[in-house]
Amino acid sequence: MRHLALSLLLLTMIVGRAVSTSQGALPSRPDSLKFAAIGDTGTGGRAQYDVGQQMASSRTQVPFELVIMLGDNMYGRQQSQDFVTKFEQPYAALLSAGVGFYAALGNHDSRTNTQYPGFHMSGTRYYTFVRKNARFFALDSNVMDPTQLSWLDTTLKQSQDSWKICYFHHPIYSDGGRHGSDVQLRVALEPLLVKYGVNVVLSGHDHIYERLKPQNGVTYFVSGSGGELAKGDVRPSATTAAYFDQDQSFMLMEIAGDDLFFEAVSRTGSIVDSGVIRRQPTTTTGAP
């Protein structure tokens, strides 16, 4: 059952980890954009399959139409059979229902994975697509070269979409103990994210869930425990809004007008964080 207050109370009592006491469940409005986010998934292990089953179960209440993948979609060997056991089988129920998966590359992913049809990358390391009033920007944070930055600058500048959502593997804000914030990547990316009014950024790499307090108007999420888990790895700081590092998890998001509702869901179905982001009118400096 999706009783947020009870779930949060139980989690606090059992694991003693920080969780949010914010909004309730997603409204699941018929005309809204609903999507899921997963990161660091491609182990082929039991936990990944459990997350896939929980995602399918959640979709009966929140019928999301797409999943964004935050990198490390494949670990270890990456041959044809591995795409079956590490992607097609764990998410079989979602794939058979027509849910589309849109991947970004992680440091464990082969670059040739851009050719795999199930990831919808069309052979490119970075790309953009639109759903309703939101534009998504999938980036390759492994090699943030001048060509990619120039593309992002131009594409963000041209976007007139209400919501701008960027996702890539290496977090520029994170309180994960193993990796933490990629400051060099932050220096390269953050000026563009702020300049063009990006609303939300999602990353993986740290095998935890974390929501950061908004930084320069941008809300950052780390959702890197869709398959792998670094249990107890979060080192809370002044920028930490909420976190969960005790089990694998994924995210559900719903955009309804100027509101973006979100939930972080553990593989057992507990809602470990939730809330709503209200889109604020932005004036970019990119227009001539």
C-alpha positions as CSV (number, residue, x, y, z in Angstrom):
1,M,0.0,0.0,0.0
2,R,1.2,3.5,-0.8
3,H,0.7,5.1,2.7
4,L,3.6,7.6,2.7
5,A,3.5,8.6,6.4
6,L,3.5,4.9,7.6
7,S,6.3,4.0,5.1
8,L,8.5,6.9,6.2
9,L,7.9,6.2,9.9
10,L,8.8,2.6,9.5
11,L,11.9,3.5,7.5
12,T,13.1,6.0,10.1
13,M,12.5,3.4,12.9
14,I,14.2,0.5,11.1
15,V,17.2,2.1,9.3
16,G,17.6,5.4,11.0
17,R,18.3,7.1,7.7
18,A,17.2,10.6,6.5
19,V,14.0,10.6,4.5
20,S,11.7,13.3,3.4
21,T,8.4,14.0,5.1
22,S,7.1,15.9,2.0
23,Q,4.2,15.4,-0.3
24,G,2.1,12.3,-0.8
25,A,1.8,10.0,-3.7
26,L,1.9,11.1,-7.4
27,P,-1.5,12.3,-8.5
28,S,-1.4,10.2,-11.7
29,R,-3.5,12.6,-13.7
30,P,-4.7,11.3,-17.1
31,D,-3.1,14.1,-19.2
32,S,0.2,14.4,-17.3
33,L,3.7,13.2,-18.4
34,K,4.8,10.2,-16.3
35,F,8.2,8.7,-16.4
36,A,10.7,6.7,-14.3
37,A,14.4,7.0,-13.8
38,I,16.9,4.3,-13.0
39,G,20.7,4.3,-12.7
40,D,23.5,1.8,-12.4
41,T,21.3,-1.1,-13.2
42,G,22.9,-3.6,-15.5
43,T,24.1,-6.3,-13.1
44,G,21.8,-9.1,-14.2
45,G,21.5,-9.9,-10.4
46,R,18.5,-10.5,-8.2
47,A,18.2,-6.9,-7.0
48,Q,17.9,-5.6,-10.6
49,Y,15.1,-8.1,-11.3
50,D,13.3,-7.1,-8.1
51,V,13.5,-3.4,-9.0
52,G,12.1,-4.3,-12.5
53,Q,9.2,-6.1,-10.9
54,Q,8.5,-3.2,-8.5
55,M,8.6,-0.8,-11.4
56,A,6.0,-2.9,-13.2
57,S,3.9,-3.0,-10.1
58,S,4.1,0.7,-9.7
59,R,3.0,1.3,-13.3
60,T,-0.4,-0.2,-12.5
61,Q,-1.0,3.0,-10.4
62,V,1.3,5.5,-12.2
63,P,1.2,4.4,-15.9
64,F,4.6,5.9,-17.0
65,E,5.4,5.9,-20.7
66,L,9.2,6.1,-20.6
67,V,12.2,5.3,-18.5
68,I,15.4,7.4,-18.5
69,M,18.6,5.4,-17.8
70,L,21.3,7.2,-15.9
71,G,24.3,5.2,-17.1
72,D,26.1,1.9,-16.2
73,N,23.2,0.2,-17.9
74,M,25.5,-2.8,-18.5
75,Y,28.2,-4.1,-16.2
76,G,30.9,-6.7,-17.2
77,R,30.5,-8.5,-20.5
78,Q,28.3,-6.7,-23.0
79,Q,27.6,-9.2,-25.8
80,S,24.2,-10.0,-27.3
81,Q,23.1,-12.4,-24.6
82,D,24.0,-9.9,-21.9
83,F,21.4,-7.4,-23.3
84,V,18.8,-10.2,-22.7
85,T,19.8,-11.1,-19.2
86,K,20.8,-7.6,-18.0
87,F,18.0,-5.5,-19.7
88,E,15.3,-7.3,-21.7
89,Q,14.5,-9.9,-19.0
90,P,14.6,-7.6,-15.9
91,Y,12.2,-5.1,-17.6
92,A,10.2,-7.6,-19.7
93,A,6.8,-6.5,-18.3
94,L,7.6,-2.9,-19.1
95,L,9.0,-3.5,-22.6
96,S,6.0,-5.7,-23.5
97,A,3.7,-2.9,-22.4
98,G,5.4,-0.5,-24.9
99,V,7.5,1.5,-22.3
100,G,10.5,3.1,-24.0
101,F,13.9,3.2,-22.4
102,Y,16.2,6.2,-23.2
103,A,19.8,5.7,-22.0
104,A,22.8,7.8,-21.2
105,L,26.2,6.2,-21.1
106,G,28.1,5.4,-17.8
107,N,31.7,4.6,-17.3
108,H,31.0,0.9,-17.4
109,D,29.1,1.1,-20.7
110,S,30.7,0.3,-24.0
111,R,30.3,3.1,-26.4
112,T,28.9,0.7,-29.0
113,N,25.8,0.4,-26.8
114,T,24.6,3.5,-28.5
115,Q,23.7,1.2,-31.4
116,Y,21.4,-1.0,-29.3
117,P,17.8,-0.3,-30.3
118,G,16.4,-0.8,-26.8
119,F,18.3,2.2,-25.5
120,H,16.9,4.6,-28.2
121,M,20.3,6.4,-28.6
122,S,20.3,6.1,-32.4
123,G,24.1,5.7,-32.4
124,T,24.8,9.0,-30.7
125,R,26.5,9.7,-27.3
126,Y,24.2,12.6,-26.5
127,Y,20.7,13.5,-27.8
128,T,17.5,15.3,-27.0
129,F,13.8,14.4,-27.2
130,V,10.5,16.0,-26.3
131,R,7.5,14.5,-24.4
132,K,4.5,16.9,-24.0
133,N,5.8,20.0,-22.3
134,A,9.2,18.7,-21.3
135,R,12.4,18.4,-23.2
136,F,15.0,15.8,-22.1
137,F,18.7,16.2,-22.7
138,A,20.7,12.9,-22.4
139,L,24.5,13.7,-22.1
140,D,27.7,11.7,-22.1
141,S,29.5,12.7,-19.0
142,N,32.4,10.4,-19.7
143,V,33.8,12.7,-22.3
144,M,32.4,16.3,-21.9
145,D,34.3,17.7,-24.9
146,P,33.9,21.1,-26.5
147,T,31.7,19.6,-29.3
148,Q,29.2,18.2,-26.8
149,L,29.2,21.5,-24.8
150,S,28.6,23.5,-27.9
151,W,25.7,21.2,-28.9
152,L,24.2,21.5,-25.5
153,D,24.5,25.3,-25.5
154,T,22.8,25.6,-28.9
155,T,20.1,23.0,-28.1
156,L,19.2,24.6,-24.7
157,K,19.2,28.0,-26.3
158,Q,16.7,26.8,-28.9
159,S,14.4,25.1,-26.5
160,Q,11.1,26.8,-25.7
161,D,9.8,23.9,-23.7
162,S,8.3,24.5,-20.2
163,W,10.4,21.9,-18.5
164,K,14.1,21.2,-19.3
165,I,15.5,18.0,-17.8
166,C,19.1,16.9,-18.2
167,Y,20.4,13.5,-17.3
168,F,23.9,12.0,-17.4
169,H,26.0,9.5,-15.3
170,H,28.4,11.4,-13.1
171,P,26.8,13.7,-10.6
172,I,28.0,17.3,-10.2
173,Y,26.4,17.4,-6.8
174,S,26.5,14.3,-4.6
175,D,27.1,13.3,-1.0
176,G,28.0,9.7,-1.8
177,G,31.1,8.6,0.0
178,R,32.6,6.6,-2.8
179,H,32.5,9.2,-5.6
180,G,30.8,12.4,-4.5
181,S,30.5,15.5,-6.6
182,D,32.4,15.7,-9.9
183,V,33.6,19.3,-9.5
184,Q,35.4,19.4,-12.9
185,L,32.2,18.4,-14.7
186,R,30.3,21.0,-12.6
187,V,32.5,23.7,-13.8
188,A,31.8,22.7,-17.4
189,L,28.1,22.1,-17.1
190,E,26.6,24.2,-14.4
191,P,26.9,27.6,-16.2
192,L,24.8,26.3,-19.1
193,L,22.2,24.6,-16.8
194,V,21.7,27.9,-14.9
195,K,21.9,30.1,-17.9
196,Y,19.1,28.3,-19.8
197,G,16.8,27.6,-16.9
198,V,17.2,23.8,-16.6
199,N,14.8,22.7,-14.0
200,V,16.0,19.2,-13.0
201,V,19.2,17.2,-13.3
202,L,19.4,13.4,-12.7
203,S,22.6,11.3,-12.4
204,G,23.8,8.0,-11.1
205,H,27.4,6.7,-10.5
206,D,27.0,6.8,-6.7
207,H,25.0,3.7,-5.8
208,I,22.5,5.5,-3.6
209,Y,19.5,7.7,-3.7
210,E,19.9,11.4,-2.9
211,R,18.0,14.6,-3.4
212,L,20.0,17.8,-3.1
213,K,18.7,21.1,-2.0
214,P,18.3,23.3,-5.1
215,Q,21.6,24.8,-6.3
216,N,21.3,28.0,-8.3
217,G,17.7,27.2,-9.1
218,V,18.3,23.6,-10.3
219,T,17.1,20.5,-8.4
220,Y,19.6,17.6,-8.5
221,F,18.9,13.9,-7.9
222,V,21.3,11.0,-7.6
223,S,19.5,7.7,-8.4
224,G,22.3,5.2,-8.9
225,S,21.0,2.2,-7.0
226,G,18.8,0.5,-9.6
227,G,21.0,-2.6,-9.5
228,E,24.1,-1.8,-7.5
229,L,24.0,-0.5,-4.0
230,A,26.6,1.2,-1.7
231,K,24.8,0.6,1.6
232,G,25.4,3.3,4.2
233,D,27.5,5.3,1.7
234,V,25.8,8.8,2.1
235,R,27.8,11.4,4.0
236,P,25.1,14.1,4.6
237,S,26.1,17.7,4.1
238,A,24.4,21.1,4.2
239,T,23.2,20.4,0.6
240,T,21.5,17.2,1.5
241,A,17.7,17.4,1.3
242,A,16.9,13.6,1.6
243,Y,18.6,10.3,1.0
244,F,18.2,6.5,1.1
245,D,21.2,4.2,1.0
246,Q,19.8,1.0,2.6
247,D,18.4,-0.8,-0.5
248,Q,18.1,-0.6,-4.3
249,S,15.6,2.0,-5.5
250,F,14.2,3.9,-8.6
251,M,12.3,7.1,-9.2
252,L,8.9,8.0,-10.5
253,M,8.1,11.4,-11.8
254,E,5.0,13.2,-13.1
255,I,4.8,16.6,-14.8
256,A,1.4,18.2,-14.6
257,G,1.5,21.8,-15.8
258,D,3.9,23.8,-13.7
259,D,4.3,21.0,-11.1
260,L,6.8,18.1,-11.2
261,F,5.9,15.4,-8.6
262,F,8.5,12.8,-7.7
263,E,8.8,9.7,-5.6
264,A,11.8,7.5,-4.8
265,V,10.7,3.9,-4.4
266,S,12.7,1.1,-2.8
267,R,12.7,-2.4,-4.4
268,T,10.2,-3.5,-1.7
269,G,7.8,-0.8,-2.7
270,S,8.4,1.7,0.2
271,I,8.3,5.4,-0.8
272,V,11.5,6.7,0.7
273,D,11.2,10.3,-0.5
274,S,8.6,12.3,-2.3
275,G,7.7,15.9,-3.1
276,V,6.8,18.4,-5.7
277,I,8.9,21.0,-7.7
278,R,7.0,24.1,-8.8
279,R,8.3,25.5,-12.1
280,Q,9.3,29.1,-11.8
281,P,9.3,31.5,-14.8
282,T,12.8,31.9,-15.9
283,T,14.5,34.5,-18.1
284,T,17.6,33.1,-19.8
285,T,20.5,35.1,-21.0
286,G,20.9,33.0,-24.1
287,A,18.6,35.1,-26.3
288,P,20.2,37.9,-28.4
